[in-house]
Amino acid sequence: MSVGGLIVQFLSNRSAGLCESITGGVLSNEGASSSGSLVRRSVLRRLVFWAAAFVSVSLFTTACLAKSEDKTVKPVVYTSFGVLESITKSIAGDKLTVRSIVPQGGSVHEYEPKPIDVKDLANAKMLIVNGLHLEDEWLDKVLVDFKGVKVTASKGIALILIAEDRSSGTPNPHAWVSPKDGAIYAKNITEFLSELDPKNKAYYQEHGGALEKRLQSLSEEFEKSIAKIPAAYRALVTCEGAFSYVAQAGGLEERYLWPVNSENAETSKKVGELVDFVKGRKLPYVFCEYGVNTKFIEQVIHDSGGIAKLGGLFYVDGLVDKDGHAITYEQAIEQNIKVISETLGSSR
């Protein structure tokens, strides 16, 4: 039977039942049967039937509308890459639909937009970007049909400028890698979501405020642990210069192979410089990042005569490890800080 047939049958049954209840009571009071009373009963039955049908339809319509309201589509918020998606989801919970343009594990530096990105963004109410030129290479290509609000998560960060290479003089965009600055990201995103969806403002402030405090606490613990390490070993040697904000917060001297995620013609020169630095400071550990070819940092280890070894891999713009396991932003930062603190701390 069709859906329409089921509805008609349902309404007919409801109407008939009500009709019988009412007319039964009326007929029992009338007593005798006559031609006049038969006419009246026929009219009464029709009136009761249509009245009952009207009530049933009203109830049915009201129920459908209520059910429809329960399934109201949540506002869609897009972020430029996985780190911002993770932070936003931690704050938004189940109140919003949060997605990322760059998929988890993808490189925000080298992303190639797809036609589906343009289509998806057309329905988004908000786009959260990092800014600081991080997404400049591809962002405009996906904003063709976007009519929502674009906001910048790095707003208010005390910027560190890149001092060398082709990016010299531009802000280092990797501020989120430091938990101290990650707390600012959390605060900003909380404000963005509260403005977008005022009815859930209290929820966002509760969850965003809690995340902000946890990141601040993590930063304080990190700074205390680094302060216990002898000054000679307070150095962070990595593949990419993505840890300037972490190094500054912990009082670490930072050295790297390339300032932004690009292996260029000067890599060989940088390898030689890092070898000299490692030997001069007798550093026991160097580091690299997930998703990056470690051959150059391994060359540093080899050419330094085995003084240093690989201390571990860090999460930067992707929240996926070498085995494809995804974690949250907060877990990634905790892991990074733990690796730095424990490896450099063991040098005492």
N, C-alpha and C positions, 0 to 999 in steps of 0.2 A: 504494500500500500504506500502511496506517496506521502510526503510530509504534510501536504495540504489536506489529504484525506484523513490522516490521523488527527489533525487539528479539528476538522469538521466533526469527526466522530466523537472526539473528546468533548467539544462544545455541546453536541447533541445530547450526549449522555448526561452531562451536567445539567442541561436545560430540562431534559425529561424528568430527571430525579426531582429537581426543584418543583417542576410543574405538578408532578404527582403528589408531592408533599402538601402543596398549597390547595390544589383542587380537591384532594382527598378530604381535607378538613372542611372545605366548603360544602362538598356534596353530603357529607355525613350530617351536616346541620340542616340541610334542605329537606331531607326525608323523602317525600314522594317524588315520582318522575312524571313529567308532563311534557308536552311538545314545547311549551314556553321555556321550561327549565332546561330542556335539551339544547335549545338555541343559546341560552345564556351560558350553559356549561361549555359549549363549543367556542363561543367568543372568549370566555374566561381562559380556556386552555391556550388559545392563540396568544392572548395578551401576556400570560405568565411565561409562555415559551420564549417570546421575543425579549421580555424583560430579563429572563435568566440568561439568554444568549448574550445580551448587551453586557451584563455584569461579568460573564465569563471572559468575553473578549477583552474587556477593560483590565481584568486581573492578569490575563495572559500577556497583554501588551506591556503592562507595568513590570512584570517579571522579566520580560525580554530586555526592556530598557535598563533595568537594574543590572542585569547580567552584562549588558554591553558596557555600562559605566565601569564595572569591575575590571574589564579588560582594556582600559584606556592605555593607549600606546605611550610609553615613556619617552621623554625627550632624549634625542641622540646627541651625544658629545663625542667628537673625534679628537684625538691627540696626534701629534706628528710622528711620535715613535714610542717604543715599548716602555721606556722608563716613565714617561709622563702618563701613559695609560695605566700603569701599575699604581702610581701615586693617586691618580684620580679615582680609580676603582676602590682604593682603600678608604677614600673619603666619601664617595657617592653611595657605596653599598648597593642595595637593590633599588635605589630611587631613580637611577638613570641608566640608560644603555650607553656604555663607554667602549669605544673601539679605537684602534690605532691604524694610521695610514701605512707606516712601515711595520711589517709583521715582526713578532718577537724573533730575535735571532738575526734579523736583517740589519744592514748597516745604514744608519741615517745619513752618513756622509755620501754613500754611493748609490742611494736608492733611485730606481728608474720608475717614475709614475706609470700607472696603467689606466686605460679608459674607465675601468670600474671605479677607480678612486674618485674621478670627477663626478660620476653618477652618485656614488655613496655620499659624498660631501654635500651634494645638492639638498639632501634631506636633513642635514645636521643643523642643530640650533647653535652649536658652539664648536670652535676649533682651538685647541690649546697647543701652542708651539713653545719651543725653548727660546727662540730668538738668538741674538748674538751671532748672527750669520750662519748658524748651524744648518738650517734647512734651505738656505738661499739658492742652492743649485737646482732645486726641483719644486719648491713650494708653489710658485706662481702658476705652474702647469696644472695643478689640481684645484685651483681656486676659481676656475672659469665660471661655474654655475653656483658657487657657494654664496648664500645670502644670509648666513648666520653671523655671529660675533666671533672675531679672532682676537685671542688674548695671549699675552706672553708670560710664561711661568717664571722667567728669570728676573722679573721686575724687582728692582731694589737690591740686587746683588752688588757687592763691592768687587768690581771687575779687576781681573788680572790680565794684562796685555801680553800677547806673544811677542817675544823679543828677537826672533830670528826667522829665517826662511821667507818664503813668499807671503806668509801670513803675518809678517812682522807689523806690529802696531795695531793689530785687530784684537778684540777681546777673545780670550780663551773661552770657548763655549761650554766647557765641561764642568760647570759649577755644581751640578747635581751630585757629582762623585763625592763631594765633601758632605758629611751629615750635617754640619753646621749650616751650609747653604741649602741643603736638602730641606731643612726645616722652613726656610724662606719659601721654597717652592710649595710646600704643603700649605703654608699660610695663604699664599697667593691663590692657589687653586681652590681653597676653601671659600675665599671671597668671591671668586668667579662663579662657583656653583650656587652660592647663596643668592647672588644677583640674578642668575638664570632661573632659579627655582625657589622663590622666596618661601613657599609653603613648607619646604623641608629645610629651611635655614638652620633651625636648631640641631637637626640631625647632622648636617654637614659640619657645623661648628664643633659639635661634640667629637666626631670622629677625626676631623682635621686637626683639632686642637690636641687630641691625644697623640696623633702621629707626630705632630710638631714637637711635642715634649719628649717623645721617645728618641727622636733624632738629635735633639739638643743634648739629651743625657748621653747618647752614644758618642757625640763629639767631645763632651767633657771627659769621658772615660778614656777616649783615645789620646787626648792631649796629656792626661796624667800618665798614661803608660809610656808615651814617647819621652816624657821628661825624665824618666828613670834610666834611659839608654845613654851610654857615654856619647859625648858630642861627636867623636870621630866616626861613629857608626850611624849617626842620624842623617842618612842619605837614602834617597829613593831613586833607583835606576830602573827605567821602564822602556818598553818599546815606543809607546806613544806618549806625548806630553799632555795626557789627560788628567794628571794628578796634581796640577799646580795648586788648586784650592785645598786639597788634602795636605799637601806638603806645607803650605803656608800656615794652615791651622795647627799642624803638629810641630812646626819649627824644623822641618826637614829640608835638606838641600836636594833639589830635584835635577836629575839629568835624564835625557831620553834620546832615542834615535831620530825621531821626527816629531814636530810640534803638533801636527794634526794628522789624522789617519791617512797618510800618503807616503809610500815608500818611493823616494825620489833619488835623483842622481847623486845627492850628497850623502847617501847612506853609508858608503864605504868610509868616507871621511869621519862621520859620526861614530862608526864602530871603533876607529882608532882612538878617538877622543875618549870614548867610554872605557876602553881598555886601560888607557893611561890613568883615568880617574879611579877605576877599581883597584889597580895596582898601587897607586899612591895612597889610597885610604885603606887598603887591605880589606875591602868590603867582602863579606862572606856570601851576600845574596844580591841577585838582580831579578827583575820581574818582567812579565809580559801580560797581554790581555787575551781573553777568550776571543776567538774568531780572527786572530792575527797570526800570520806566519812567524814562527819563532826562530827561523834560521839565522837571522841577524843577531839576535840576543844570544843565541847559542855560539855564534862566532866570537862574541865578546867573551863568553865564558871560556872558550877554547884558547883564544889569544892572550887571555890574562893568566894562562898557565895553571888553570884550575883553582885559582884563589877563590873565585866565586862560583856559586851554583844557582840554578833556577829556584827561587824561593816560592814561586807560585804564580797562578794566573788570576787576573782581576776582571771583574765585570765593569763594563763602561756603558755603551749605549744599547747593548743587547743583554737580555736577562736569561740567556741560555748557555749552559756549559758545553764542554766538548762532546759530551754524550747526548746532547739534545734535551737535557732536563731543564725545565723552566722554573724560575723562582720569582719572588716578588722583589720590588725595589728595596724594601727595607731589609730583606734577607741578604740581598746582594751587597748592600753597604756594610752590613754586619760582618759578612764574610771577608770583604776587602780589608776592613779595619783589623779584623782578627789576624789575617795573614801578615799584614804589615807589623802589627804589634808583637806577635809571637816570633816571627823570624828575626826582626831587628833586635828584639829583646833578648833572644838567645845568643846574641853576639857579645854580651857582657862577659 
